[in-house]
């Protein structure tokens, strides 16, 4: 269920408005706050909606997620996202929205992710970089399917992106965290117990997300 040109234009406009507000908040925070966080999370809605103080209260973490973010948005605003922070551990979730907002194919989305990873490694060569896999969506026939949110992206595309990033990560000193499979139902789609809209995670979904992140901090 790909978006029509009118629907895609409306979605891009909405994301531009909401992301601008978030980035302006980060700019203000950068000016007022020079305290470093050991952990920095950045990326799309999987990160922005991930309440760090609730799910990971034991770590000194900063959330710099932006709902609707693409690899291009991250690359264009990377200085604002990081500010003056010098994190030891970086967690990145990005790539899924490229399939919709940038109308990218799997390979193009993957190359965008690689560019983000390269930029972060160049900026923070001593930090441990973690890539959080893309997360699945529900089937198009599911009652929770929201066309405007999912925008035609498929689990096949998302799995292909994950596979490519996993291979790249293994060869470039990046930790790949595979959350995708743990969120699936018996039919290979996002389990409805973990979502309210067919793509974003609810509390149960984020509890699994947290579990895999915590595992990564112990290895």
C-alpha positions as CSV (number, residue, x, y, z in Angstrom):
1,X,0.0,0.0,0.0
2,X,2.3,2.7,-1.2
3,X,1.3,6.3,-0.5
4,X,-0.1,8.4,-3.4
5,X,1.9,11.5,-4.3
6,X,-0.6,13.7,-2.4
7,X,-0.4,11.5,0.7
8,X,3.4,11.4,0.5
9,X,3.6,15.2,0.2
10,X,1.3,15.6,3.2
11,X,3.4,13.2,5.2
12,X,6.6,14.9,4.3
13,X,5.2,18.3,5.3
14,X,4.0,16.9,8.6
15,X,7.4,15.3,9.4
16,X,9.2,18.5,8.4
17,X,7.1,20.5,10.8
18,X,7.4,18.1,13.7
19,X,11.1,17.4,13.2
20,X,11.9,21.1,13.0
21,X,10.3,21.6,16.4
22,X,12.3,18.7,17.9
23,X,15.5,20.0,16.4
24,X,14.9,23.5,17.7
25,X,14.4,22.0,21.2
26,X,17.7,20.2,20.9
27,X,19.4,23.4,19.8
28,X,18.1,25.1,22.9
29,X,19.1,22.2,25.1
30,X,22.6,22.4,23.6
31,X,22.9,26.0,24.5
32,X,21.8,25.5,28.1
33,X,23.2,22.1,29.0
34,X,26.9,21.1,28.8
35,X,26.6,18.0,30.9
36,X,27.9,14.9,29.1
37,X,25.9,11.7,28.9
38,X,27.7,8.4,28.7
39,X,24.9,7.0,26.4
40,X,23.4,8.8,23.5
41,X,20.4,7.5,21.5
42,X,19.5,8.9,18.1
43,X,17.4,8.1,15.1
44,X,13.7,7.8,14.3
45,X,10.5,7.4,16.2
46,X,11.7,4.1,17.8
47,X,14.1,6.3,19.7
48,X,12.1,9.5,20.2
49,X,9.3,7.5,21.8
50,X,11.6,5.3,23.9
51,X,11.3,6.8,27.4
52,X,14.9,6.3,28.6
53,X,14.1,7.5,32.2
54,X,11.4,4.8,32.4
55,X,13.0,1.9,30.6
56,X,16.7,2.5,31.3
57,X,16.8,4.5,34.5
58,X,20.2,3.1,35.6
59,X,22.2,4.6,32.8
60,X,23.2,8.2,32.2
61,X,21.5,8.5,28.8
62,X,20.4,11.2,26.4
63,X,17.5,10.7,23.9
64,X,18.0,12.6,20.6
65,X,15.5,10.7,18.5
66,X,13.4,12.5,15.9
67,X,10.1,10.8,14.8
68,X,10.1,10.4,11.0
69,X,13.8,10.8,10.7
70,X,15.6,9.6,7.6
71,X,19.3,9.1,7.1
72,X,19.3,12.4,5.2
73,X,17.8,14.3,8.1
74,X,20.3,12.8,10.5
75,X,23.2,13.7,8.2
76,X,22.0,17.2,7.7
77,X,21.5,17.8,11.4
78,X,24.2,15.7,13.1
79,X,25.9,18.6,14.9
80,X,22.6,19.7,16.4
81,X,21.7,16.2,17.4
82,X,25.0,15.6,19.3
83,X,25.6,19.1,20.4
84,X,28.6,19.2,22.8
85,X,28.1,15.8,24.1
86,X,30.9,13.2,23.9
87,X,29.2,9.9,24.5
88,X,31.0,6.6,25.2
89,X,28.1,4.6,23.8
90,X,25.9,5.5,20.8
91,X,22.7,3.7,19.8
92,X,21.3,4.4,16.4
93,X,17.9,3.4,14.8
94,X,17.5,4.7,11.3
95,X,16.8,3.5,7.7
96,X,13.1,2.4,7.8
97,X,11.7,5.8,6.9
98,X,14.0,6.1,3.9
99,X,11.8,3.5,2.2
100,X,8.8,5.8,2.4
101,X,9.9,9.5,2.8
102,X,12.9,9.2,0.4
103,X,11.3,6.6,-1.8
104,X,14.5,4.6,-1.5
105,X,15.0,1.0,-2.4
106,X,16.8,-1.4,0.0
107,X,20.3,-0.7,-1.3
108,X,19.9,3.1,-1.3
109,X,18.5,2.9,2.3
110,X,21.5,0.8,3.3
111,X,24.0,3.2,1.8
112,X,22.3,6.0,3.7
113,X,22.7,4.1,6.9
114,X,26.4,3.4,6.1
115,X,27.0,7.1,5.6
116,X,25.5,7.9,9.0
117,X,27.6,5.3,10.7
118,X,30.7,6.5,9.0
119,X,30.0,10.1,10.0
120,X,29.4,9.1,13.6
121,X,32.6,6.9,13.7
122,X,34.6,9.9,12.3
123,X,33.1,12.2,14.9
124,X,33.5,9.8,17.8
125,X,36.3,7.4,17.0
126,X,36.5,6.1,20.6
127,X,32.8,5.5,21.1
128,X,31.1,2.1,20.9
129,X,28.5,2.4,18.2
130,X,25.4,0.2,18.3
131,X,22.9,-0.2,15.4
132,X,19.4,-1.2,16.5
133,X,17.8,-3.2,13.8
134,X,14.7,-2.0,12.0
135,X,11.5,-3.2,13.5
136,X,8.7,-5.1,11.7
137,X,5.2,-3.9,10.7
138,X,1.8,-5.6,10.7
139,X,0.3,-7.2,7.6
140,X,-1.6,-4.9,5.2
141,X,-4.9,-6.7,6.0
142,X,-4.5,-6.3,9.8
143,X,-7.0,-4.1,11.6
144,X,-4.1,-2.0,13.0
145,X,-2.5,-1.3,9.7
146,X,-2.2,2.5,9.3
147,X,-1.3,3.4,5.7
148,X,0.0,6.9,6.5
149,X,2.4,5.5,9.1
150,X,3.6,2.4,7.4
151,X,3.5,3.9,3.9
152,X,4.0,0.6,2.0
153,X,7.2,-0.5,3.6
154,X,7.4,-4.3,3.9
155,X,9.0,-6.7,6.3
156,X,10.9,-8.2,3.4
157,X,12.5,-4.8,2.8
158,X,13.2,-4.2,6.5
159,X,14.8,-7.7,6.9
160,X,17.0,-7.1,3.9
161,X,18.2,-3.8,5.3
162,X,19.0,-5.5,8.6
163,X,20.9,-8.2,6.9
164,X,23.1,-5.7,5.0
165,X,23.7,-3.6,8.0
166,X,24.6,-6.7,10.1
167,X,27.2,-7.7,7.6
168,X,28.6,-4.1,7.4
169,X,28.6,-3.8,11.2
170,X,30.5,-7.1,11.7
171,X,33.3,-5.8,9.4
172,X,33.5,-2.3,10.9
173,X,33.6,-2.5,14.7
174,X,29.9,-1.7,15.1
175,X,27.6,-3.7,17.3
176,X,24.5,-4.9,15.5
177,X,21.5,-5.5,17.8
178,X,18.8,-7.7,16.2
179,X,15.4,-6.9,17.8
180,X,13.3,-7.6,14.7
181,X,12.6,-11.3,15.3
182,X,11.7,-10.9,18.9
183,X,8.8,-8.7,17.9
184,X,7.2,-11.0,15.3
185,X,4.0,-13.1,15.6
186,X,3.7,-16.7,14.4
187,X,3.0,-15.3,10.9
188,X,6.1,-13.2,10.6
189,X,4.6,-9.8,11.2
190,X,4.7,-7.4,14.1
191,X,2.9,-8.9,17.0
192,X,-0.2,-6.9,17.7
193,X,0.6,-7.2,21.5
194,X,3.5,-4.9,20.9
195,X,1.9,-2.1,19.0
196,X,-1.2,0.2,18.9
197,X,-0.9,1.4,15.3
198,X,0.9,-1.4,13.4
199,X,4.4,0.0,13.4
200,X,5.3,1.9,16.6
201,X,5.9,0.0,19.8
202,X,3.8,0.1,22.9
203,X,5.0,-0.5,26.5
204,X,5.3,-4.3,25.9
205,X,7.2,-3.7,22.7
206,X,9.6,-1.4,24.4
207,X,10.2,-3.8,27.2
208,X,11.6,-6.2,24.6
209,X,13.5,-3.3,23.0
210,X,15.0,-2.5,26.5
211,X,15.9,-6.2,27.1
212,X,18.1,-6.4,23.9
213,X,19.8,-3.1,24.7
214,X,20.6,-4.2,28.2
215,X,22.1,-7.4,26.8
216,X,24.3,-5.3,24.6
217,X,25.7,-3.4,27.6
218,X,26.9,-6.7,29.2
219,X,28.8,-8.1,26.2
